Amino acid sequence: MNPKNGDILALASYPSYNLNQPYEPNTEELKQNWGSMLQEDKTKALQGAWRNKAIADTYEPGSTFKLITASAALEEGIATTDKEGQFCCTGGIEIAGVRIKCWRYYRPHGSESLRQALMNSCNPVFIGLGQKIGVSKYYEYLRKFGLLEKTKIDLPGEANSIFLKEAKVGPVELATISFGQRFEVTPIQMVTAVSTIANGGIHVQPRVVKAIVDSQTGERKEIQPIQKERVIEEKTAQDVLSMMKSVVDEGTGKNAQVKGYAIGGKTGTSEDGVNTNKYVTSFMGVAPTQDPELVILVVLYNPTGEGGHQGGGVAAPVGGQVLSEVLPYLNLAKTEATDEEVQEVEVPNLEKMTVKEAKEAVKQKGLLLTIENEADFAGVNIAEYVVREQFPKPGIKILAGKSVRIQIEEGKK
């Protein structure tokens, strides 16, 4: 999302499906079981594939939500960014007789400033801030950040967040909300809320359509961006962005670094339901932090690979990979000095080449090649199959060592 005007620059869910064959199974598992499935289960699976998860599904944001708590605390004068020893993590905090642990309870963070607490993603600090803010004031910020209502994005099927009613929120409930658990928001609500921080504290409504053109008359109707209220002061927003940069420079978001760019971020890990032993991991990024042009949210559901399920180890690298390709694509100049400059190379035109020719072309440029639909041709020699589509497009400059993704089609050149 462009935080300045609300433009949604990209939005995607995975697994995807073939728009030309929407009633066909879209995953390998479904393809194997399709013949033996009940019609009711088939319908449910298809509707799940068609859902726009970014706007129609809710999730537990986890520690990315600490950005909201930090913003409210700074705005209310409850904390400052860099006062040494303002907080102390002892591994947990007791709220109304319930002890809530820090994720690193076995080796407490000890004395911390707010910046360090955000870098460490320290739960007790944000629980304490939530208690000082109080339920009424906290819910006021939830409303201002647009988290209690739909964003009104111009797409169908938008869901709303799931919060306890304010009157039912006790000390323990406020504590869990303060560090991002036991409630759910949509990804579009979350990226819009953080875009408010990136936009200097002013809330902007997200949009997909920027103009409507009459195909017969050529008449063009511009859709104006919708700015809403100021949520936090510009100084507060700058302070939060500064802390987000520290998260990526030195904290849990280090895997999202992109050489030459000032990236701000926050990682998150939460449970997918209660006692399910499944997790949701996420990364929220802002770039460049001096004058943000982009807010990105990566949400991964139930990661099971070798990287574990922590946001810093699983979602942050994905965010960094996306930003490393998108920032040059937007022609944003580098602003950070780098120890060693990584060479930028121009992406060659691979379309209509054979797979064999494409591999050689990217190799000569110092790039890698990823065949996105390779699984569709399992057991087949695809060396002479033709490249149908590629991304990034020809002529775009990306960092050496990055991957060019292609789709191939059956049939020789």
C-alpha positions in Angstrom: 0.0 0.0 0.0 1.1 3.5 -0.8 0.6 5.2 2.6 0.3 8.7 1.1 -2.8 8.1 -1.0 -4.1 4.6 0.0 -3.3 3.0 -3.4 -3.1 -0.8 -3.1 -0.1 -1.5 -5.4 -0.2 -5.3 -5.0 -2.4 -7.8 -3.2 -2.1 -11.6 -3.5 -3.2 -14.8 -1.8 -1.7 -18.3 -2.1 -2.4 -20.9 -3.2 -3.9 -19.2 -6.3 -6.1 -20.8 -9.0 -6.5 -20.6 -12.7 -9.0 -17.9 -13.6 -9.9 -19.7 -16.8 -10.6 -22.9 -14.9 -12.0 -21.8 -11.6 -13.8 -25.1 -10.8 -10.6 -27.2 -11.1 -8.7 -28.2 -7.9 -5.9 -25.7 -7.3 -3.4 -27.7 -5.1 -1.6 -31.0 -5.6 -3.4 -32.4 -2.5 -6.8 -31.5 -3.9 -5.9 -32.9 -7.3 -5.1 -36.3 -5.8 -8.3 -36.5 -3.7 -10.7 -34.7 -6.0 -12.3 -37.9 -7.4 -13.2 -39.3 -4.0 -14.4 -36.0 -2.4 -18.1 -35.2 -1.6 -19.6 -32.4 -3.6 -20.0 -30.4 -0.4 -16.3 -30.7 0.4 -15.4 -29.7 -3.2 -17.6 -26.6 -3.0 -16.0 -25.6 0.3 -12.5 -26.1 -1.1 -13.3 -24.1 -4.2 -14.8 -21.2 -2.2 -11.7 -21.2 0.0 -9.5 -20.9 -3.1 -11.6 -18.0 -4.4 -11.5 -16.0 -1.2 -9.5 -12.8 -1.2 -7.7 -13.6 2.1 -6.3 -10.1 2.5 -9.7 -8.6 2.9 -12.1 -11.5 3.7 -10.2 -13.4 6.3 -9.1 -12.4 9.8 -6.0 -13.4 11.6 -4.2 -12.8 14.9 -1.5 -10.1 14.2 0.8 -11.0 17.1 3.7 -8.7 17.9 3.2 -6.5 14.8 0.4 -5.0 16.8 2.9 -3.6 19.3 3.3 -0.8 16.8 -0.2 0.4 17.7 0.5 0.1 21.5 3.8 2.0 21.1 2.1 4.7 19.0 -0.6 5.2 21.7 1.9 5.2 24.5 4.1 7.8 22.9 1.2 10.0 21.9 -0.2 9.9 25.5 3.3 10.8 26.9 3.5 7.5 28.9 6.8 6.6 27.4 9.7 8.0 25.3 11.7 6.1 22.8 15.2 6.1 24.3 15.1 6.5 28.1 17.5 3.9 29.4 16.1 1.6 32.0 12.5 2.9 31.7 11.4 -0.7 31.6 12.6 -4.0 33.0 11.8 -7.5 31.7 12.0 -10.2 34.4 10.6 -12.9 32.1 7.0 -12.2 32.7 4.4 -10.0 34.3 1.4 -10.7 36.6 -1.9 -9.2 35.7 -5.0 -9.8 37.9 -3.4 -13.0 39.3 -2.4 -14.3 35.9 1.3 -14.5 35.0 1.9 -13.8 31.3 5.4 -14.8 30.1 7.7 -13.0 27.8 8.6 -15.1 24.8 12.1 -15.1 26.2 11.1 -15.9 29.8 14.1 -18.3 30.1 16.6 -15.4 29.6 14.8 -12.1 30.4 15.6 -9.0 28.5 16.3 -7.0 31.7 16.6 -3.2 31.6 15.2 -1.7 28.4 14.2 1.5 26.7 11.0 1.5 24.5 13.2 1.2 21.4 15.0 -1.8 22.8 11.7 -3.4 23.9 10.3 -3.1 20.3 13.5 -4.5 18.9 13.3 -7.4 21.3 9.6 -7.7 20.9 9.3 -7.9 24.7 5.7 -8.7 25.8 5.8 -7.5 29.4 6.8 -4.0 28.4 3.8 -3.6 26.1 1.5 -5.2 28.6 2.5 -2.6 31.1 2.0 0.2 28.5 -1.5 -1.2 27.8 -2.4 -1.1 31.5 -1.2 2.5 31.7 -3.2 3.6 28.6 -6.3 1.9 30.0 -9.2 0.2 28.2 -11.2 3.3 27.3 -8.3 5.2 25.8 -6.9 2.1 24.1 -10.2 1.5 22.3 -10.2 5.1 21.3 -6.9 4.5 19.4 -8.3 1.3 17.9 -11.1 3.3 16.5 -8.9 6.1 15.2 -6.6 3.6 13.5 -9.6 2.1 11.8 -9.4 -1.3 13.5 -12.9 -1.5 14.8 -14.6 -1.1 11.4 -14.2 -2.1 7.8 -11.7 -0.1 5.7 -14.3 0.5 3.0 -11.8 -0.6 0.3 -13.5 -0.8 -3.1 -13.6 -4.6 -3.3 -16.4 -7.0 -2.4 -16.5 -9.3 0.6 -14.6 -7.3 3.2 -14.7 -8.7 6.7 -14.4 -6.8 10.0 -12.2 -7.3 12.9 -13.1 -9.4 16.0 -12.5 -7.6 19.3 -14.2 -8.0 22.6 -16.8 -5.3 23.3 -15.1 -2.6 25.3 -17.3 -3.1 28.3 -16.2 -6.8 28.6 -12.4 -6.0 28.5 -10.7 -6.7 31.8 -7.0 -6.4 32.8 -6.0 -9.7 31.3 -7.9 -9.1 28.1 -6.3 -5.7 27.8 -2.9 -7.3 28.4 -3.2 -9.8 25.6 -4.6 -7.1 23.2 -1.5 -4.9 24.0 0.9 -7.5 22.5 -1.4 -8.6 19.6 -3.2 -11.8 20.8 -6.7 -13.0 21.5 -8.4 -10.9 18.8 -8.4 -10.9 15.0 -8.1 -8.2 12.3 -8.0 -8.5 8.5 -4.6 -8.0 6.7 -6.1 -4.9 4.9 -7.0 -3.3 8.3 -3.5 -4.0 9.6 -1.7 -2.6 6.6 -4.0 0.5 6.6 -3.3 1.1 10.4 0.4 1.0 9.9 0.1 3.1 6.8 -1.3 5.8 9.1 2.0 5.8 11.0 3.9 5.9 7.7 1.8 8.8 6.5 2.8 11.0 9.4 -0.2 10.1 11.5 -3.0 10.7 9.1 -5.4 7.8 8.3 -6.0 7.2 4.6 -8.7 4.9 3.1 -7.2 2.1 0.9 -8.3 2.0 -2.7 -7.8 -0.2 -5.8 -9.5 2.0 -8.4 -7.9 5.4 -9.1 -9.8 6.3 -12.2 -12.8 5.1 -14.3 -12.6 5.4 -18.1 -15.6 5.2 -20.3 -14.5 2.7 -23.1 -16.9 4.4 -25.6 -16.4 8.1 -25.0 -13.0 8.1 -23.4 -14.4 10.2 -20.6 -12.2 9.8 -17.5 -13.4 10.1 -13.9 -10.7 10.5 -11.3 -11.3 8.8 -7.9 -9.8 11.1 -5.3 -8.0 9.7 -2.3 -9.9 9.8 1.0 -8.0 11.2 3.9 -9.6 10.8 7.3 -8.6 12.1 10.7 -5.2 12.7 12.2 -4.6 9.8 14.6 -1.2 10.7 16.1 1.1 13.7 15.8 3.8 13.7 13.1 6.5 13.6 15.8 5.0 10.4 17.2 4.9 8.8 13.8 8.5 9.7 13.1 9.5 8.2 16.5 7.7 4.9 15.7 9.3 4.8 12.2 12.7 5.3 13.8 12.1 2.4 16.2 10.9 0.3 13.3 14.2 1.0 11.5 16.1 -0.2 14.6 14.0 -3.5 14.5 15.3 -4.2 11.0 18.8 -2.8 11.6 19.5 -4.7 14.9 16.4 -6.4 16.2 14.1 -9.3 15.3 13.6 -8.0 11.7 17.2 -8.2 10.6 16.3 -10.8 7.9 14.3 -8.1 6.1 17.3 -5.8 5.4 17.8 -4.6 1.8 21.2 -3.1 1.0 21.1 0.6 0.3 17.6 1.2 1.6 16.3 2.3 5.0 13.7 -0.4 5.9 11.5 -0.3 9.0 9.6 -3.3 10.2 8.1 -5.4 12.9 7.8 -9.2 13.1 4.9 -11.1 14.6 4.1 -14.7 15.7 0.8 -15.8 17.0 -1.3 -18.9 17.5 -3.8 -19.9 14.9 -6.6 -20.6 17.4 -6.2 -21.8 20.9 -4.2 -24.9 21.6 -4.0 -25.9 17.9 -0.2 -26.1 17.8 -0.5 -24.1 14.6 0.9 -20.6 14.1 0.6 -17.5 12.0 3.8 -15.6 11.4 4.0 -12.2 9.8 6.2 -9.2 8.9 5.1 -5.6 8.6 7.5 -3.4 6.6 7.8 0.3 5.8 10.2 1.7 3.2 12.0 4.0 3.0 11.7 5.2 6.6 12.7 8.8 5.8 9.8 9.3 3.4 7.7 6.2 3.2 6.4 5.2 -0.2 5.4 1.6 0.6 3.9 -0.4 3.4 4.0 -4.2 3.1 2.5 -7.0 5.1 3.5 -10.7 4.7 1.3 -13.2 6.5 2.2 -16.9 6.5 -0.2 -19.5 7.8 1.0 -22.5 9.7 4.6 -22.6 8.5 6.2 -26.0 9.0 9.6 -25.8 7.4 13.0 -25.9 8.9 12.9 -22.2 9.7 10.4 -22.8 12.5 7.4 -20.5 13.0 8.9 -17.2 14.3 8.2 -14.1 12.3 11.8 -13.0 12.2 13.0 -16.3 10.8 10.2 -17.1 8.4 8.2 -14.0 7.3 11.0 -11.3 7.5 13.1 -12.9 4.8 10.1 -13.0 2.5 9.4 -9.3 3.2 13.1 -8.5 2.4 12.9 -10.5 -0.8 9.8 -8.6 -2.0 11.2 -5.2 -1.0 14.5 -5.9 -2.8 12.6 -6.3 -6.0 9.9 -3.7 -5.5 11.9 -0.8 -4.4 14.1 -0.7 -7.5 11.0 -1.3 -9.6 9.5 1.9 -8.1 12.7 3.7 -9.0 13.3 4.7 -5.4 16.9 5.8 -5.0 19.1 4.2 -2.4 19.8 6.3 0.7 21.9 4.1 2.9 25.6 3.6 2.6 26.6 0.0 2.1 29.8 -1.8 3.1 29.9 -3.5 -0.3 27.7 -2.4 -3.1 25.8 -5.2 -4.7 25.7 -4.8 -8.5 22.4 -4.1 -10.1 21.7 -5.8 -13.4 19.1 -5.4 -16.1 16.6 -8.3 -16.4 16.8 -9.8 -19.9 13.8 -10.5 -22.1 13.2 -14.2 -21.7 9.7 -14.4 -23.3 9.6 -16.8 -26.3 13.0 -18.3 -25.3 13.2 -22.0 -24.4 13.8 -22.9 -20.8 17.4 -23.9 -21.7 18.0 -20.5 -23.4 16.4 -18.7 -20.5 18.7 -20.4 -18.0 21.8 -19.4 -19.9 20.5 -15.8 -20.4 20.0 -15.2 -16.6 23.3 -17.0 -15.8 25.2 -14.6 -17.9 23.6 -11.7 -16.0 24.4 -13.2 -12.6 20.7 -14.0 -11.9 18.8 -17.1 -10.9 15.8 -18.7 -12.6 12.6 -19.9 -10.9 10.0 -21.8 -13.0 6.7 -21.1 -11.1 4.6 -23.8 -12.9 7.3 -26.5 -13.1 5.2 -28.9 -11.1 2.6 -28.9 -13.9 5.2 -30.7 -16.1 6.5 -33.3 -13.6 8.4 -36.1 -15.3 8.7 -34.2 -18.6 11.9 -32.8 -20.2 11.0 -29.1 -20.3 14.3 -27.8 -21.7 12.8 -26.9 -25.0 9.5 -25.6 -23.7 8.9 -21.9 -24.2 8.7 -19.1 -21.7 5.2 -17.6 -21.6 5.6 -14.9 -19.0 8.3 -13.5 -16.7 8.6 -11.3 -13.7 10.3 -8.9 -13.2 9.6 -7.6 -16.8 12.5 -7.0 -19.2 14.6 -3.9 -18.6 13.9 -3.7 -14.8 17.1 -3.5 -12.8 17.4 -5.9 -9.8 20.2 -6.9 -7.6 22.6 -9.6 -8.9 21.9 -13.0 -7.4 18.2 -12.4 -7.3 15.7 -14.7 -9.1 13.7 -14.1 -12.3 10.4 -16.0 -12.1 8.9 -17.5 -15.3 5.8 -19.4 -16.4 6.3 -21.9 -19.3 3.9 -23.4 -21.7 3.8 -26.8 -23.4 5.3 -26.9 -26.9 8.6 -26.3 -28.4 9.9 -23.1 -29.9 
